[in-house]
Amino acid sequence: MPDDVKELPARDDNLSRFLGGSPLAVLLRLILLSILVGVVLAAIGFDPWNIVQSIRRLFEWIWNLGFDAINGLWRYFLLGAVIVIPVWLISRLFNSNRPR
């Protein structure tokens, strides 16, 4: 090894190994990740001061959303069936007279 190359200090100290990097870098990553997760949780309705009620509201919202989705899907089905079923029936009736 050439003389002008300096070796970097080893990262074998116990704190760096436990944290997975230098303490300052880990702290910055944890702060940024906490802000990102906080934004996502706030977008779906969580409140840090009343987390149990927020979780209950989230499950109620998902429950209601599920049944609203089924109701909307049923309405779309009926609306499409008004067109699709008669067109299908007419096409079947006209195709049944043709020999194969």
TORMARKE-439779 format. One record per residue (C-alpha): residue number from 1; residue in three letters; x, y, z. Coordinates in nm, 4 decimals, decimal comma. Layout:
// residues N
<titor><n>NUM</n><res>Ala</res><east>X</east><north>Y</north><up>Z</up></titor>
...
// end
This chain:
// residues 100
<titor><n>1</n><res>Met</res><east>0,0000</east><north>0,0000</north><up>0,0000</up></titor>
<titor><n>2</n><res>Pro</res><east>0,1452</east><north>0,3427</north><up>-0,0908</up></titor>
<titor><n>3</n><res>Asp</res><east>0,2483</east><north>0,5764</north><up>0,1873</up></titor>
<titor><n>4</n><res>Asp</res><east>0,0245</east><north>0,8637</north><up>0,0719</up></titor>
<titor><n>5</n><res>Val</res><east>-0,2983</east><north>0,6620</north><up>0,1171</up></titor>
<titor><n>6</n><res>Lys</res><east>-0,4510</east><north>0,7110</north><up>0,4580</up></titor>
<titor><n>7</n><res>Glu</res><east>-0,6742</east><north>0,4537</north><up>0,6099</up></titor>
<titor><n>8</n><res>Leu</res><east>-1,0174</east><north>0,5677</north><up>0,7167</up></titor>
<titor><n>9</n><res>Pro</res><east>-1,1061</east><north>0,5143</north><up>1,0796</up></titor>
<titor><n>10</n><res>Ala</res><east>-1,2725</east><north>0,1835</north><up>1,1377</up></titor>
<titor><n>11</n><res>Arg</res><east>-1,6454</east><north>0,1872</north><up>1,2092</up></titor>
<titor><n>12</n><res>Asp</res><east>-1,6212</east><north>-0,1006</north><up>1,4490</up></titor>
<titor><n>13</n><res>Asp</res><east>-1,7337</east><north>0,0877</north><up>1,7559</up></titor>
<titor><n>14</n><res>Asn</res><east>-2,0349</east><north>-0,0672</north><up>1,9219</up></titor>
<titor><n>15</n><res>Leu</res><east>-2,2682</east><north>0,2334</north><up>1,8870</up></titor>
<titor><n>16</n><res>Ser</res><east>-2,2212</east><north>0,2627</north><up>1,5109</up></titor>
<titor><n>17</n><res>Arg</res><east>-2,2656</east><north>-0,1103</north><up>1,4662</up></titor>
<titor><n>18</n><res>Phe</res><east>-2,5812</east><north>-0,1069</north><up>1,6790</up></titor>
<titor><n>19</n><res>Leu</res><east>-2,7346</east><north>0,1906</north><up>1,4969</up></titor>
<titor><n>20</n><res>Gly</res><east>-2,6317</east><north>0,0788</north><up>1,1496</up></titor>
<titor><n>21</n><res>Gly</res><east>-2,4199</east><north>0,3843</north><up>1,0695</up></titor>
<titor><n>22</n><res>Ser</res><east>-2,2978</east><north>0,7015</north><up>1,2240</up></titor>
<titor><n>23</n><res>Pro</res><east>-2,5331</east><north>0,8365</north><up>1,4911</up></titor>
<titor><n>24</n><res>Leu</res><east>-2,5900</east><north>1,1684</north><up>1,3091</up></titor>
<titor><n>25</n><res>Ala</res><east>-2,6724</east><north>1,0016</north><up>0,9760</up></titor>
<titor><n>26</n><res>Val</res><east>-2,9105</east><north>0,7588</north><up>1,1469</up></titor>
<titor><n>27</n><res>Leu</res><east>-3,0780</east><north>1,0456</north><up>1,3326</up></titor>
<titor><n>28</n><res>Leu</res><east>-3,1321</east><north>1,2409</north><up>1,0098</up></titor>
<titor><n>29</n><res>Arg</res><east>-3,2757</east><north>0,9360</north><up>0,8320</up></titor>
<titor><n>30</n><res>Leu</res><east>-3,5108</east><north>0,8665</north><up>1,1231</up></titor>
<titor><n>31</n><res>Ile</res><east>-3,6308</east><north>1,2292</north><up>1,1273</up></titor>
<titor><n>32</n><res>Leu</res><east>-3,7011</east><north>1,2309</north><up>0,7519</up></titor>
<titor><n>33</n><res>Leu</res><east>-3,8719</east><north>0,8921</north><up>0,7630</up></titor>
<titor><n>34</n><res>Ser</res><east>-4,0840</east><north>0,9998</north><up>1,0605</up></titor>
<titor><n>35</n><res>Ile</res><east>-4,1993</east><north>1,3116</north><up>0,8751</up></titor>
<titor><n>36</n><res>Leu</res><east>-4,2844</east><north>1,1084</north><up>0,5641</up></titor>
<titor><n>37</n><res>Val</res><east>-4,4805</east><north>0,8466</north><up>0,7602</up></titor>
<titor><n>38</n><res>Gly</res><east>-4,6526</east><north>1,1254</north><up>0,9563</up></titor>
<titor><n>39</n><res>Val</res><east>-4,7719</east><north>1,2881</north><up>0,6340</up></titor>
<titor><n>40</n><res>Val</res><east>-4,9092</east><north>0,9572</north><up>0,5062</up></titor>
<titor><n>41</n><res>Leu</res><east>-5,0838</east><north>0,8818</north><up>0,8359</up></titor>
<titor><n>42</n><res>Ala</res><east>-5,2303</east><north>1,2335</north><up>0,8513</up></titor>
<titor><n>43</n><res>Ala</res><east>-5,3606</east><north>1,1893</north><up>0,4956</up></titor>
<titor><n>44</n><res>Ile</res><east>-5,5599</east><north>0,8828</north><up>0,6001</up></titor>
<titor><n>45</n><res>Gly</res><east>-5,6923</east><north>1,0536</north><up>0,9111</up></titor>
<titor><n>46</n><res>Phe</res><east>-5,4669</east><north>0,9633</north><up>1,2012</up></titor>
<titor><n>47</n><res>Asp</res><east>-5,4264</east><north>1,2102</north><up>1,4861</up></titor>
<titor><n>48</n><res>Pro</res><east>-5,1199</east><north>1,1713</north><up>1,7116</up></titor>
<titor><n>49</n><res>Trp</res><east>-5,3060</east><north>1,2992</north><up>2,0190</up></titor>
<titor><n>50</n><res>Asn</res><east>-5,5886</east><north>1,0495</north><up>1,9942</up></titor>
<titor><n>51</n><res>Ile</res><east>-5,4447</east><north>0,7465</north><up>1,8179</up></titor>
<titor><n>52</n><res>Val</res><east>-5,7018</east><north>0,4891</north><up>1,9384</up></titor>
<titor><n>53</n><res>Gln</res><east>-5,9957</east><north>0,6951</north><up>1,8125</up></titor>
<titor><n>54</n><res>Ser</res><east>-5,8072</east><north>0,7597</north><up>1,4880</up></titor>
<titor><n>55</n><res>Ile</res><east>-5,7575</east><north>0,3865</north><up>1,4308</up></titor>
<titor><n>56</n><res>Arg</res><east>-6,1262</east><north>0,3216</north><up>1,5042</up></titor>
<titor><n>57</n><res>Arg</res><east>-6,2271</east><north>0,5962</north><up>1,2576</up></titor>
<titor><n>58</n><res>Leu</res><east>-5,9945</east><north>0,4499</north><up>0,9953</up></titor>
<titor><n>59</n><res>Phe</res><east>-6,1565</east><north>0,1062</north><up>1,0230</up></titor>
<titor><n>60</n><res>Glu</res><east>-6,5038</east><north>0,2594</north><up>1,0072</up></titor>
<titor><n>61</n><res>Trp</res><east>-6,4021</east><north>0,4574</north><up>0,6989</up></titor>
<titor><n>62</n><res>Ile</res><east>-6,2628</east><north>0,1434</north><up>0,5292</up></titor>
<titor><n>63</n><res>Trp</res><east>-6,5778</east><north>-0,0512</north><up>0,6234</up></titor>
<titor><n>64</n><res>Asn</res><east>-6,8055</east><north>0,2178</north><up>0,4825</up></titor>
<titor><n>65</n><res>Leu</res><east>-6,5873</east><north>0,2624</north><up>0,1772</up></titor>
<titor><n>66</n><res>Gly</res><east>-6,6120</east><north>-0,1098</north><up>0,1066</up></titor>
<titor><n>67</n><res>Phe</res><east>-6,9905</east><north>-0,1081</north><up>0,1080</up></titor>
<titor><n>68</n><res>Asp</res><east>-7,0025</east><north>0,2172</north><up>-0,0880</up></titor>
<titor><n>69</n><res>Ala</res><east>-6,7762</east><north>0,0567</north><up>-0,3459</up></titor>
<titor><n>70</n><res>Ile</res><east>-7,0103</east><north>-0,2431</north><up>-0,3720</up></titor>
<titor><n>71</n><res>Asn</res><east>-7,3072</east><north>-0,0084</north><up>-0,4086</up></titor>
<titor><n>72</n><res>Gly</res><east>-7,1264</east><north>0,1892</north><up>-0,6804</up></titor>
<titor><n>73</n><res>Leu</res><east>-7,0205</east><north>-0,1308</north><up>-0,8553</up></titor>
<titor><n>74</n><res>Trp</res><east>-7,3793</east><north>-0,2558</north><up>-0,8505</up></titor>
<titor><n>75</n><res>Arg</res><east>-7,5029</east><north>0,0702</north><up>-1,0038</up></titor>
<titor><n>76</n><res>Tyr</res><east>-7,2378</east><north>0,0526</north><up>-1,2786</up></titor>
<titor><n>77</n><res>Phe</res><east>-7,3354</east><north>-0,3081</north><up>-1,3452</up></titor>
<titor><n>78</n><res>Leu</res><east>-7,7023</east><north>-0,2186</north><up>-1,3831</up></titor>
<titor><n>79</n><res>Leu</res><east>-7,6237</east><north>0,0789</north><up>-1,6040</up></titor>
<titor><n>80</n><res>Gly</res><east>-7,4024</east><north>-0,1302</north><up>-1,8322</up></titor>
<titor><n>81</n><res>Ala</res><east>-7,6397</east><north>-0,4254</north><up>-1,8325</up></titor>
<titor><n>82</n><res>Val</res><east>-7,9168</east><north>-0,2063</north><up>-1,9767</up></titor>
<titor><n>83</n><res>Ile</res><east>-7,7051</east><north>-0,1819</north><up>-2,2927</up></titor>
<titor><n>84</n><res>Val</res><east>-7,4954</east><north>-0,4983</north><up>-2,2930</up></titor>
<titor><n>85</n><res>Ile</res><east>-7,7649</east><north>-0,7613</north><up>-2,2303</up></titor>
<titor><n>86</n><res>Pro</res><east>-8,0038</east><north>-0,6475</north><up>-2,5089</up></titor>
<titor><n>87</n><res>Val</res><east>-7,7149</east><north>-0,6113</north><up>-2,7581</up></titor>
<titor><n>88</n><res>Trp</res><east>-7,5885</east><north>-0,9572</north><up>-2,6660</up></titor>
<titor><n>89</n><res>Leu</res><east>-7,9378</east><north>-1,1063</north><up>-2,6926</up></titor>
<titor><n>90</n><res>Ile</res><east>-7,9988</east><north>-0,9468</north><up>-3,0336</up></titor>
<titor><n>91</n><res>Ser</res><east>-7,6598</east><north>-1,0643</north><up>-3,1621</up></titor>
<titor><n>92</n><res>Arg</res><east>-7,7341</east><north>-1,4179</north><up>-3,0416</up></titor>
<titor><n>93</n><res>Leu</res><east>-8,0753</east><north>-1,4171</north><up>-3,2078</up></titor>
<titor><n>94</n><res>Phe</res><east>-7,9336</east><north>-1,3023</north><up>-3,5452</up></titor>
<titor><n>95</n><res>Asn</res><east>-7,6434</east><north>-1,5478</north><up>-3,5283</up></titor>
<titor><n>96</n><res>Ser</res><east>-7,8669</east><north>-1,8432</north><up>-3,4451</up></titor>
<titor><n>97</n><res>Asn</res><east>-8,0280</east><north>-1,8365</north><up>-3,7930</up></titor>
<titor><n>98</n><res>Arg</res><east>-7,6929</east><north>-1,8739</north><up>-3,9741</up></titor>
<titor><n>99</n><res>Pro</res><east>-7,5742</east><north>-2,2232</north><up>-4,0521</up></titor>
<titor><n>100</n><res>Arg</res><east>-7,2284</east><north>-2,3156</north><up>-3,9324</up></titor>
// end
